[in-house]
Amino acid sequence: MTLTIHRGTHEVGGSCVELAADKTRILIDFGMPLVDESGNDFNFNAYKNDSHEELIKKGILPDIKGLYGEDRQIDAILISHPHEDHFGLLSYVNKNIPIYLSEGTKRLIEIDAFFKGNKNYLKNAKVIKPWQEFYINEIKITPYLADHSGFDALAFLIEAGNMRIFYSGDFRGHGRKKKVFDEIIKNPPKNIDYLILEGTCIEKESNDNKTEVDIENELIEKFSNDKLTFISYSSQNIDRIISIYKACIKIKKIFVIDPYTAYVLDKIKDLGSIPQPKWNKNFRIFFVSDRNTRKIAYNNELYQFKYEKITEKEIKDNRENIIIRNSFNIRKKFEYLINPKDTQLVYSQWKGYLKNEKKFWDRHEITPDFIHSSGHAYVSELAEFAKALNPKKIIPIHTFAPDKFREYFRDKVLLLRDREKIEI
């Protein structure tokens, strides 16, 4: 069996791993890079008109034989979760290659494609379920549900011949699905030869390792005043939306989302206890005028949210009880209500996104309060995970600091380079 990490040995994002047995080749994840060669945010729009050949030459598409053209040599692609740095390049692959993923991941990728106007690149999707093994020729695969900010995320146990490889995907042990992390620590898969382990936070250990429960409690404290509150979060971070929702309900504040967020929640409502605006009179939708709202309207699905709609006047008259999603169009719409004495901004996502709107908030003399926890495992959780699985070798991935692994896992660490093929 051979292993090739086409991208991800020295960066966060763009993950792509190939495993090849005697008769079968599979990929795990096929993500878009997050940064370019200079370390700046990756701007895919600058390359969207390039051909496959040009994208391969520029290093954006991995140079993988039999993946793109008619000469199909890849038997399957496994997608761990619905973040673009793990699925974002799927539209370029041969459409006959089956894509294996969870139901939640499938739906969120389809939502992403709908709003971006992409052609559906999941026509050959195969939905898989946690802990239900399946085969791709002679390769046996067992998905494991993972605790991550990406909804319905999976890790994978891969078996072929005498080899057992565990691909962690992105995971953590402090979210609302912490019990699945605890369960794998308690009952780990045995006899793991290689653990391909994500290390997003390997260089960021601190004493401030917040859990999702901590976030909910901090939100309750922060919301417990008479200020109009703008809050930033990802509409696909379901754990965080649940934390905000529960905090608002406990202190009787009005949680106002946009139609895009409502659309996302509606599309996955049968996959768990996913908050819906119809659940509570304090969970409302403001029909902000933006391209996402127009897209939902054109699709004749905006009408279903009319009973949970909140008007501009209601927000203005109840400003001290409003917790409203922060977006470009919403903050511009309600700019006339923003006053540093009675307005606050809570930032509950990666701080890096703030740079795009910092001038706006500086102009209004609003300093954000950061209430956030990582979607990735803290160092202590990585150590606990690796100890439980007890692999013969640990291969770092999804990290800018692979060398840091040696501080914690010493001689078990096997450092690879992108595109380096090894026999395992």
C-alpha positions as CSV (number, residue, x, y, z in Angstrom):
1,M,0.0,0.0,0.0
2,T,1.2,3.5,-0.8
3,L,0.4,6.9,0.9
4,T,0.7,10.3,-0.7
5,I,-0.3,13.5,0.9
6,H,-0.8,15.8,-2.1
7,R,-1.4,18.8,0.0
8,G,-1.6,19.5,3.7
9,T,1.8,18.5,5.2
10,H,2.8,22.1,5.9
11,E,-0.4,24.1,5.7
12,V,-3.9,24.4,7.1
13,G,-6.3,23.9,4.3
14,G,-6.4,22.3,0.9
15,S,-6.2,18.8,2.4
16,C,-5.8,15.9,-0.1
17,V,-4.5,12.4,0.8
18,E,-4.2,9.4,-1.5
19,L,-4.1,5.8,-0.5
20,A,-3.4,3.1,-3.1
21,A,-3.7,-0.6,-2.6
22,D,-3.0,-3.3,-5.2
23,K,-6.1,-2.7,-7.3
24,T,-7.6,0.5,-5.8
25,R,-6.8,4.2,-5.4
26,I,-8.8,6.5,-3.2
27,L,-8.6,10.1,-2.1
28,I,-9.5,11.5,1.3
29,D,-10.7,15.1,1.0
30,F,-10.1,17.4,-2.0
31,G,-10.0,20.9,-0.5
32,M,-9.3,24.4,-1.7
33,P,-6.2,26.1,-0.3
34,L,-6.8,28.8,2.4
35,V,-3.5,30.7,1.7
36,D,-1.4,31.3,-1.3
37,E,2.4,30.7,-1.6
38,S,3.0,34.2,0.0
39,G,0.8,33.3,3.0
40,N,-2.0,35.6,2.0
41,D,-5.7,34.6,1.9
42,F,-6.3,32.5,-1.2
43,N,-8.5,34.2,-3.8
44,F,-9.9,31.5,-6.1
45,N,-11.8,34.1,-8.2
46,A,-8.5,35.1,-9.7
47,Y,-8.1,31.6,-11.2
48,K,-11.8,30.6,-11.9
49,N,-11.4,30.9,-15.7
50,D,-8.1,28.9,-15.8
51,S,-8.1,25.4,-17.4
52,H,-7.3,22.3,-15.5
53,E,-3.8,22.3,-17.0
54,E,-3.2,25.9,-15.9
55,L,-4.4,25.2,-12.4
56,I,-2.2,22.1,-12.1
57,K,0.8,24.1,-13.4
58,K,0.1,26.9,-10.8
59,G,-0.1,24.3,-8.0
60,I,-3.7,24.9,-7.2
61,L,-5.0,21.6,-8.4
62,P,-2.9,18.6,-7.3
63,D,-1.2,16.8,-10.2
64,I,-3.0,13.4,-9.7
65,K,-3.1,11.0,-12.6
66,G,-6.5,9.7,-13.6
67,L,-8.5,12.3,-11.5
68,Y,-9.6,14.9,-13.9
69,G,-10.0,13.6,-17.5
70,E,-11.7,10.7,-19.1
71,D,-8.9,8.3,-18.1
72,R,-10.4,7.7,-14.7
73,Q,-8.0,5.9,-12.3
74,I,-9.3,7.1,-8.9
75,D,-11.9,4.7,-7.5
76,A,-13.5,7.0,-4.9
77,I,-13.1,10.2,-2.9
78,L,-14.0,10.4,0.8
79,I,-15.0,13.8,2.1
80,S,-14.6,14.3,5.9
81,H,-16.8,17.4,6.4
82,P,-18.4,20.4,4.6
83,H,-15.6,23.0,4.9
84,E,-14.2,24.3,1.6
85,D,-10.6,23.5,2.5
86,H,-11.8,19.8,2.4
87,F,-14.2,19.7,-0.5
88,G,-13.7,23.0,-2.4
89,L,-12.1,21.6,-5.6
90,L,-14.5,18.7,-6.2
91,S,-16.1,20.5,-9.2
92,Y,-12.9,19.7,-11.2
93,V,-12.8,15.9,-10.8
94,N,-14.1,13.3,-13.2
95,K,-17.9,13.3,-12.6
96,N,-18.0,9.5,-12.6
97,I,-15.9,9.2,-9.5
98,P,-18.1,8.3,-6.5
99,I,-18.0,10.7,-3.6
100,Y,-18.5,9.2,-0.1
101,L,-19.7,11.5,2.6
102,S,-22.2,11.9,5.5
103,E,-25.8,13.1,4.9
104,G,-25.1,16.4,6.7
105,T,-22.0,17.0,4.7
106,K,-23.8,16.3,1.4
107,R,-26.6,18.7,2.2
108,L,-24.3,21.6,3.2
109,I,-22.1,21.1,0.2
110,E,-25.3,21.2,-2.0
111,I,-26.3,24.5,-0.2
112,D,-22.8,25.9,-0.9
113,A,-23.2,25.0,-4.6
114,F,-26.7,26.5,-4.8
115,F,-25.7,29.9,-3.4
116,K,-22.5,30.1,-5.5
117,G,-24.3,29.0,-8.7
118,N,-22.0,26.0,-9.2
119,K,-23.1,23.0,-11.0
120,N,-24.0,20.1,-8.7
121,Y,-20.8,18.1,-8.4
122,L,-22.3,15.5,-6.1
123,K,-24.4,13.6,-8.7
124,N,-22.4,10.5,-7.9
125,A,-22.6,11.0,-4.1
126,K,-22.8,7.9,-1.8
127,V,-24.1,8.7,1.7
128,I,-22.3,6.8,4.5
129,K,-23.1,6.5,8.1
130,P,-20.9,6.6,11.2
131,W,-19.6,3.2,12.4
132,Q,-21.1,1.4,9.4
133,E,-18.2,-0.2,7.4
134,F,-18.1,-0.4,3.7
135,Y,-15.7,-1.5,1.0
136,I,-14.2,0.1,-2.1
137,N,-12.8,-3.0,-3.8
138,E,-10.3,-4.5,-1.3
139,I,-10.1,-1.4,0.9
140,K,-12.3,-1.5,4.0
141,I,-13.5,1.8,5.4
142,T,-15.2,2.6,8.7
143,P,-16.4,6.1,9.3
144,Y,-16.3,7.6,12.8
145,L,-18.5,10.6,13.8
146,A,-16.2,13.5,14.9
147,D,-16.8,16.5,17.1
148,H,-16.0,19.5,14.9
149,S,-17.4,22.9,14.0
150,G,-18.2,21.4,10.5
151,F,-21.6,19.7,10.8
152,D,-21.8,15.9,10.6
153,A,-18.0,15.5,10.3
154,L,-16.3,12.2,9.9
155,A,-12.9,10.5,10.6
156,F,-12.0,7.4,8.7
157,L,-10.4,4.0,9.6
158,I,-8.9,2.6,6.4
159,E,-7.8,-1.1,6.2
160,A,-6.1,-2.9,3.3
161,G,-3.9,-5.9,3.5
162,N,-2.3,-5.8,7.0
163,M,-2.4,-2.0,7.3
164,R,-4.7,0.0,9.5
165,I,-4.6,3.8,8.9
166,F,-6.7,6.3,10.9
167,Y,-7.4,9.7,9.3
168,S,-8.5,12.1,12.0
169,G,-10.0,14.7,9.7
170,D,-10.7,18.0,11.6
171,F,-11.9,17.3,15.1
172,R,-12.0,18.5,18.7
173,G,-13.0,17.3,22.1
174,H,-14.8,20.4,23.5
175,G,-17.8,20.9,21.3
176,R,-21.5,19.9,21.6
177,K,-20.6,16.4,20.3
178,K,-17.9,15.9,22.9
179,K,-19.3,12.5,23.8
180,V,-18.1,11.1,20.5
181,F,-14.6,12.2,21.3
182,D,-14.9,10.7,24.8
183,E,-16.2,7.5,23.3
184,I,-13.2,7.0,21.0
185,I,-10.9,7.8,23.8
186,K,-12.7,5.1,25.9
187,N,-13.0,2.5,23.1
188,P,-10.4,3.4,20.4
189,P,-9.8,1.3,17.3
190,K,-7.0,-1.1,17.9
191,N,-3.6,-1.9,16.2
192,I,-3.3,1.4,14.3
193,D,-0.2,1.5,12.1
194,Y,-0.5,5.1,11.0
195,L,-2.4,8.0,12.5
196,I,-2.8,10.9,10.0
197,L,-3.4,13.6,12.6
198,E,-4.6,17.2,12.1
199,G,-2.6,19.8,14.0
200,T,-4.3,23.2,13.4
201,C,-3.7,24.2,17.0
202,I,-0.4,22.4,17.7
203,E,1.4,25.7,18.1
204,K,-1.4,27.6,19.9
205,E,-1.8,25.9,23.3
206,S,-2.9,28.2,26.0
207,N,-4.7,28.1,29.3
208,D,-7.8,29.5,27.7
209,N,-9.2,26.3,26.1
210,K,-12.9,27.1,26.1
211,T,-15.6,24.6,25.5
212,E,-18.9,25.2,23.7
213,V,-20.6,25.2,27.1
214,D,-18.2,28.0,28.2
215,I,-19.2,30.0,25.1
216,E,-22.9,29.7,25.9
217,N,-22.3,30.9,29.4
218,E,-20.1,33.8,28.3
219,L,-22.8,34.8,25.7
220,I,-25.4,34.8,28.5
221,E,-23.3,37.2,30.5
222,K,-22.5,39.4,27.5
223,F,-26.1,39.6,26.4
224,S,-27.4,40.5,29.9
225,N,-27.6,44.2,29.3
226,D,-29.7,46.7,27.4
227,K,-27.5,47.0,24.4
228,L,-28.3,46.3,20.8
229,T,-26.0,43.4,20.0
230,F,-24.5,42.5,16.6
231,I,-23.0,39.0,16.6
232,S,-20.7,37.4,14.0
233,Y,-20.8,33.7,13.4
234,S,-20.7,31.2,10.6
235,S,-24.1,30.2,9.4
236,Q,-22.9,26.6,9.0
237,N,-21.4,26.4,12.5
238,I,-24.4,24.7,13.9
239,D,-22.8,24.2,17.4
240,R,-22.3,27.9,17.7
241,I,-25.8,28.8,16.5
242,I,-27.2,26.4,19.2
243,S,-25.1,28.2,21.8
244,I,-26.4,31.6,20.7
245,Y,-29.9,30.3,20.5
246,K,-29.8,28.7,24.0
247,A,-28.2,31.8,25.5
248,C,-30.9,34.1,24.0
249,I,-33.8,31.9,25.1
250,K,-32.5,31.6,28.7
251,I,-32.4,35.4,29.1
252,K,-35.4,36.1,26.9
253,K,-33.5,38.0,24.2
254,I,-34.6,38.0,20.5
255,F,-32.2,36.1,18.3
256,V,-32.5,37.6,14.8
257,I,-31.0,35.6,11.9
258,D,-31.0,36.3,8.1
259,P,-32.8,34.2,5.5
260,Y,-29.5,32.4,4.5
261,T,-29.0,31.1,8.1
262,A,-32.7,30.1,8.3
263,Y,-32.3,28.3,4.9
264,V,-29.3,26.3,6.2
265,L,-31.1,25.3,9.5
266,D,-34.2,24.3,7.5
267,K,-32.3,22.0,5.1
268,I,-30.8,20.0,8.0
269,K,-33.7,20.1,10.5
270,D,-34.3,16.4,10.3
271,L,-30.7,15.5,11.1
272,G,-30.7,16.3,14.8
273,S,-32.1,18.8,17.3
274,I,-31.5,21.8,15.0
275,P,-33.0,25.1,16.2
276,Q,-35.8,26.4,14.0
277,P,-37.4,29.9,14.2
278,K,-40.8,28.4,14.5
279,W,-39.7,26.9,17.8
280,N,-39.8,30.1,19.8
281,K,-41.3,33.6,19.4
282,N,-37.9,35.0,20.3
283,F,-36.2,33.4,17.3
284,R,-36.9,35.6,14.3
285,I,-35.8,36.3,10.7
286,F,-35.0,39.7,9.2
287,F,-35.5,39.7,5.5
288,V,-32.2,41.6,4.7
289,S,-31.9,42.6,1.0
290,D,-28.9,40.7,-0.4
291,R,-28.1,38.2,-3.1
292,N,-28.6,35.2,-0.8
293,T,-32.1,36.4,0.1
294,R,-32.9,37.0,-3.6
295,K,-31.6,33.5,-4.5
296,I,-34.0,32.0,-1.9
297,A,-36.8,34.1,-3.3
298,Y,-36.1,33.1,-6.9
299,N,-36.2,29.5,-5.7
300,N,-39.7,30.1,-4.2
301,E,-38.5,29.1,-0.7
302,L,-38.4,32.5,1.0
303,Y,-42.2,32.5,1.6
304,Q,-42.0,29.6,4.1
305,F,-40.2,32.0,6.6
306,K,-42.9,34.8,6.5
307,Y,-44.4,33.8,9.9
308,E,-41.1,34.2,11.7
309,K,-40.3,37.5,10.0
310,I,-39.3,40.5,12.1
311,T,-39.6,44.0,10.8
312,E,-37.2,46.9,10.9
313,K,-39.6,48.8,13.2
314,E,-39.8,45.9,15.6
315,I,-36.0,45.8,15.8
316,K,-35.8,49.6,16.3
317,D,-38.5,49.5,19.0
318,N,-36.9,46.6,20.8
319,R,-33.3,47.3,20.3
320,E,-32.3,46.6,23.9
321,N,-33.5,43.0,23.4
322,I,-32.1,42.3,20.0
323,I,-29.2,39.9,19.2
324,I,-28.8,40.2,15.4
325,R,-26.5,38.6,12.9
326,N,-23.6,40.8,11.8
327,S,-23.3,40.9,8.0
328,F,-22.4,43.7,5.6
329,N,-26.0,44.4,4.6
330,I,-27.5,44.1,8.1
331,R,-24.9,46.5,9.7
332,K,-25.4,49.0,6.8
333,K,-29.2,48.7,7.2
334,F,-29.1,49.4,10.9
335,E,-26.2,51.8,11.0
336,Y,-28.5,54.6,12.1
337,L,-29.1,52.6,15.3
338,I,-25.4,52.1,16.2
339,N,-24.2,54.2,19.1
340,P,-21.1,53.3,21.2
341,K,-23.0,53.8,24.4
342,D,-25.8,51.3,23.7
343,T,-24.5,49.0,21.0
344,Q,-22.0,46.0,21.2
345,L,-20.4,43.7,18.7
346,V,-19.7,40.1,19.7
347,Y,-17.3,38.2,17.4
348,S,-17.8,34.5,17.6
349,Q,-15.7,33.3,14.8
350,W,-12.1,33.5,13.6
351,K,-10.6,36.9,14.3
352,G,-9.0,37.1,10.8
353,Y,-12.4,37.9,9.2
354,L,-12.7,41.1,11.2
355,K,-10.1,42.9,9.1
356,N,-12.7,43.3,6.3
357,E,-15.1,45.3,8.5
358,K,-12.8,46.9,11.1
359,K,-13.0,50.4,9.6
360,F,-16.7,50.3,9.9
361,W,-16.7,49.5,13.6
362,D,-13.8,51.8,14.3
363,R,-15.8,54.6,12.8
364,H,-18.6,53.9,15.3
365,E,-16.2,53.5,18.2
366,I,-17.2,49.9,18.8
367,T,-14.6,47.5,20.1
368,P,-15.5,43.8,19.5
369,D,-15.8,41.3,22.3
370,F,-14.3,38.0,21.2
371,I,-16.3,35.0,22.5
372,H,-15.1,32.0,20.5
373,S,-13.7,28.5,20.8
374,S,-11.7,26.6,18.2
375,G,-13.2,24.1,15.9
376,H,-10.0,22.1,16.2
377,A,-8.4,20.0,18.9
378,Y,-6.3,21.7,21.5
379,V,-2.8,20.2,22.1
380,S,-4.1,18.4,25.3
381,E,-6.9,16.8,23.2
382,L,-4.4,15.9,20.4
383,A,-2.2,14.2,23.0
384,E,-5.2,12.4,24.6
385,F,-6.4,11.2,21.2
386,A,-2.9,10.0,20.1
387,K,-2.4,8.2,23.4
388,A,-5.7,6.4,23.1
389,L,-5.2,5.2,19.5
390,N,-1.5,4.4,20.2
391,P,-0.4,4.2,16.6
392,K,3.0,3.0,15.5
393,K,3.5,6.3,13.6
394,I,1.9,9.7,13.6
395,I,1.8,11.7,10.4
396,P,1.0,15.5,10.8
397,I,-1.5,17.1,8.4
398,H,-3.5,20.3,8.3
399,T,-0.8,22.3,10.2
400,F,1.6,25.1,9.6
401,A,4.0,23.6,12.3
402,P,4.5,19.9,11.6
403,D,7.9,20.0,13.4
404,K,6.0,20.9,16.6
405,F,4.6,17.4,16.7
406,R,8.0,16.1,17.8
407,E,7.8,18.0,21.0
408,Y,4.7,16.0,22.0
409,F,5.0,12.7,20.2
410,R,8.8,12.4,19.7
411,D,10.0,9.4,17.7
412,K,6.5,8.4,16.7
413,V,6.3,11.3,14.3
414,L,6.8,10.7,10.6
415,L,7.2,14.0,8.7
416,L,6.3,14.0,5.1
417,R,6.4,16.5,2.3
418,D,3.6,17.3,-0.1
419,R,3.5,14.9,-3.1
420,E,6.0,12.5,-1.3
421,K,4.9,8.9,-1.9
422,I,5.8,6.3,0.7
423,E,5.3,2.5,1.0
424,I,3.4,1.6,4.2
